[in-house]
């Protein structure tokens, strides 16, 4: 499975409890988090989220005055084995598609994992990875 999905980048304070508050807002509305990555600076943290209802999540954060930026990213279900990410990165490189950032996770015992990619050209990347049959 490879598809283009909406990622929300939520800007929060870099202090204890703020990530919990973000997760609580989503949980209270029954919104599931499929992917999450954080990157911190001195005074704030950027929480990148892929959720099952990005439109509602965006509304919830905006209602609270939280800065949120939307981006198209690729959500890729891929094999959990050595070389799987290399195969994906090489396929995109051959098409001159830049991987701006990525995050992934998989349980060691699982056959498949979930990869989130922010790329320079999501539509071309989607076509390339569908043809690759990751």
C-alpha positions as CSV (number, residue, x, y, z in Angstrom):
1,X,0.0,0.0,0.0
2,X,1.3,3.4,-1.1
3,X,-0.8,6.5,-0.9
4,X,-0.6,10.3,-0.5
5,X,-2.0,11.4,2.8
6,X,-2.1,14.7,4.8
7,X,0.4,15.3,7.5
8,X,-0.1,17.9,10.1
9,X,2.9,19.7,11.6
10,X,1.8,21.0,15.0
11,X,4.0,23.7,16.7
12,X,3.9,23.3,20.5
13,X,5.9,24.5,23.5
14,X,9.0,22.5,24.3
15,X,8.1,21.6,27.9
16,X,6.7,18.6,29.8
17,X,3.0,17.8,29.1
18,X,2.5,19.5,25.8
19,X,2.8,16.3,23.7
20,X,0.4,14.6,26.2
21,X,-2.1,17.5,25.6
22,X,-1.9,17.1,21.8
23,X,-2.5,13.4,22.1
24,X,-5.4,13.9,24.6
25,X,-7.2,16.3,22.2
26,X,-7.0,13.6,19.5
27,X,-8.0,10.8,21.8
28,X,-11.0,12.6,23.1
29,X,-12.3,12.9,19.5
30,X,-11.5,9.3,18.6
31,X,-8.7,10.3,16.2
32,X,-6.1,7.6,15.8
33,X,-2.4,8.5,15.2
34,X,-0.8,6.4,12.5
35,X,2.6,8.1,12.4
36,X,4.3,10.7,14.6
37,X,7.7,12.3,14.7
38,X,9.0,15.2,16.7
39,X,11.9,17.7,16.3
40,X,12.8,20.1,18.9
41,X,14.3,23.5,19.1
42,X,15.1,25.6,22.2
43,X,11.6,27.0,22.7
44,X,9.3,24.9,20.6
45,X,8.7,21.4,19.2
46,X,7.3,20.4,15.8
47,X,5.1,17.4,16.1
48,X,4.5,15.8,12.7
49,X,1.3,13.7,12.7
50,X,-0.4,11.4,10.2
51,X,-3.9,10.6,11.6
52,X,-7.0,8.9,10.4
53,X,-9.0,12.2,10.3
54,X,-6.7,15.1,9.4
55,X,-9.5,17.5,8.7
56,X,-11.1,17.1,12.1
57,X,-7.7,17.2,13.8
58,X,-6.8,20.4,12.0
59,X,-10.1,22.0,13.2
60,X,-9.4,20.9,16.8
61,X,-5.9,22.5,16.8
62,X,-7.0,25.7,15.1
63,X,-9.9,26.0,17.6
64,X,-7.3,26.1,20.3
65,X,-5.1,28.6,18.5
66,X,-2.3,26.1,17.8
67,X,-0.2,26.8,14.7
68,X,-0.6,23.8,12.3
69,X,0.9,23.4,8.8
70,X,-0.5,20.8,6.3
71,X,1.6,18.8,3.9
72,X,1.1,16.0,1.5
73,X,3.3,13.0,2.4
74,X,3.5,9.4,1.2
75,X,2.4,6.7,3.5
76,X,4.1,3.4,2.5
77,X,3.5,0.0,3.9
78,X,6.8,-1.7,3.2
79,X,8.6,-4.9,4.0
80,X,10.3,-5.1,7.4
81,X,13.6,-6.5,6.1
82,X,17.1,-5.3,5.3
83,X,17.3,-3.3,2.1
84,X,13.7,-2.4,1.9
85,X,14.2,1.3,2.5
86,X,17.3,1.3,0.3
87,X,15.2,0.0,-2.6
88,X,12.6,2.7,-2.1
89,X,15.2,5.5,-1.8
90,X,17.0,4.3,-5.0
91,X,13.8,4.2,-7.0
92,X,13.0,7.8,-6.0
93,X,16.5,8.9,-6.7
94,X,16.4,7.4,-10.2
95,X,13.4,9.7,-10.8
96,X,15.2,12.7,-9.3
97,X,12.7,12.8,-6.4
98,X,14.3,14.2,-3.2
99,X,13.4,12.7,0.1
100,X,13.1,15.8,2.4
101,X,12.6,13.7,5.5
102,X,11.2,10.3,6.6
103,X,10.1,8.5,9.6
104,X,9.2,4.8,10.1
105,X,8.6,2.2,12.6
106,X,7.8,-1.5,12.7
107,X,7.7,-4.1,15.4
108,X,10.7,-6.5,15.1
109,X,8.4,-9.5,14.7
110,X,6.2,-8.0,12.0
111,X,6.6,-8.7,8.3
112,X,5.6,-5.1,7.3
113,X,6.2,-1.6,8.6
114,X,4.9,1.9,8.0
115,X,7.1,4.6,6.4
116,X,6.1,8.2,6.0
117,X,8.0,10.2,3.4
118,X,8.0,13.9,2.6
119,X,9.2,14.1,-1.0
120,X,9.8,16.8,-3.5
121,X,7.1,15.4,-5.9
122,X,4.5,13.3,-4.2
123,X,2.5,12.4,-7.3
124,X,5.6,11.2,-9.2
125,X,6.8,9.4,-6.1
126,X,3.5,7.7,-5.7
127,X,3.6,6.4,-9.3
128,X,7.2,5.2,-8.9
129,X,6.5,3.3,-5.7
130,X,3.3,1.7,-7.0
131,X,5.3,0.4,-9.9
132,X,8.0,-0.9,-7.5
133,X,5.4,-2.8,-5.5
134,X,6.9,-2.2,-2.1
